[in-house]
Amino acid sequence: MKTSLVILVLSAVVAAVVADGEYAPPAYEKKYDGYFQYANVPSQYEYEFGYNRGNADHNRNQYEQSKDHRFRTKVKWNDAYSGYGEHYWEYNHADAGYKAPAYEAPAYSAPGYSENIPSFEPAPAGKQ
């Protein structure tokens, strides 16, 4: 009985020392090199994500967001051979109740243009 009590107390002391972190292995430290990726979805009809991938010789980053009838994205890239580019897109659209005005054809015809009228010529005499 006394032996098991001593073992129990000794185990508790060892557990307390290890839990204190004195003998814990060192934490892995990640060096931030500027490359990342993430995603965020705060609600059902809203999201955003982005990333920056690659290395010093060739990399690309993109950011995309969709929120409240608006979509936009931005893409950039570059490389070690002086290649560089950027694209931006933004698409806004109105809600379902919006109706665009109808197109009305102009009342005049542009000068210098006429309808295409087909013309037929008889085949040359020697070929049939």
C-alpha positions in Angstrom: 0.0 0.0 0.0 2.8 2.4 0.9 4.7 1.5 -2.2 1.7 2.3 -4.5 1.2 5.6 -2.7 4.9 6.5 -3.2 4.6 5.6 -6.9 1.5 7.6 -7.3 3.0 10.7 -5.6 6.2 10.3 -7.7 4.2 10.0 -10.9 2.2 13.2 -10.0 5.5 15.1 -9.5 6.9 13.9 -12.8 3.7 14.8 -14.6 3.7 18.3 -13.1 7.3 18.9 -14.1 6.7 17.7 -17.7 3.4 19.7 -17.9 5.3 22.8 -16.8 7.3 22.7 -20.0 10.7 22.3 -18.5 11.3 19.0 -20.4 9.0 19.7 -23.3 10.5 19.6 -26.8 11.1 23.0 -28.5 8.2 24.3 -30.6 8.6 24.3 -34.4 9.3 27.8 -35.6 8.2 28.6 -39.1 10.2 31.3 -40.9 7.8 33.5 -42.8 9.0 33.7 -46.4 6.1 35.8 -47.8 4.2 32.9 -49.3 0.8 31.9 -47.9 -2.8 30.9 -48.7 -6.0 31.4 -46.9 -9.8 31.2 -47.2 -12.6 32.9 -45.3 -16.3 32.1 -45.5 -18.1 34.4 -43.1 -21.6 33.6 -44.4 -23.4 31.4 -46.8 -23.3 33.8 -49.8 -20.0 35.5 -49.1 -16.4 34.3 -49.4 -12.9 35.4 -50.0 -9.6 33.7 -50.6 -6.1 34.5 -51.6 -2.6 33.1 -51.9 0.9 34.1 -52.7 2.8 31.1 -54.1 6.1 30.5 -55.8 9.7 31.5 -55.1 12.0 34.4 -55.8 12.3 33.4 -59.6 8.7 32.9 -60.3 5.6 33.7 -58.2 2.0 34.4 -58.5 -0.6 35.8 -56.2 -4.4 36.0 -56.4 -7.1 37.6 -54.3 -10.8 36.8 -54.9 -14.0 38.0 -53.2 -17.7 37.5 -53.6 -20.1 39.6 -51.5 -23.5 41.3 -52.0 -23.9 40.8 -55.8 -20.3 41.7 -56.4 -17.5 39.5 -57.6 -13.9 40.7 -57.9 -10.5 39.1 -58.4 -7.0 40.3 -58.8 -4.1 38.2 -60.2 -0.5 39.2 -60.4 2.6 37.3 -61.5 6.3 37.9 -62.2 9.4 35.9 -63.0 13.2 36.3 -63.1 13.1 37.1 -66.8 11.4 40.5 -66.4 8.0 38.9 -67.0 5.2 40.7 -65.1 1.5 41.0 -65.4 -1.6 42.0 -63.6 -5.3 41.4 -64.2 -8.2 42.9 -62.4 -11.8 41.8 -62.8 -14.9 43.3 -61.1 -18.4 42.2 -61.9 -21.3 44.0 -60.3 -24.9 43.0 -61.1 -28.1 44.3 -59.9 -30.7 42.3 -58.0 -33.4 40.2 -59.7 -36.0 43.1 -59.8 -33.9 45.3 -62.1 -35.0 45.4 -65.7 -32.7 47.0 -68.3 -34.2 49.5 -70.7 -35.2 48.1 -74.1 -33.0 48.8 -77.1 -34.6 50.9 -79.8 -33.3 50.7 -83.3 -32.3 54.0 -84.9 -35.0 55.7 -87.1 -32.5 56.3 -89.9 -30.3 54.1 -91.9 -26.6 54.9 -92.1 -25.5 56.3 -95.5 -23.3 54.2 -97.7 -24.7 50.8 -96.7 -27.2 48.7 -98.5 -28.6 45.2 -98.2 -26.6 42.4 -99.8 -28.3 41.4 -103.1 -27.1 38.1 -104.5 -26.0 38.2 -108.2 -25.7 35.2 -110.5 -23.7 34.9 -113.7 -23.9 32.1 -116.2 -21.0 29.7 -116.3 -18.4 30.1 -119.0 -19.2 28.4 -122.3 -16.4 25.8 -122.3 -16.9 24.4 -118.8 -19.8 22.2 -117.8 
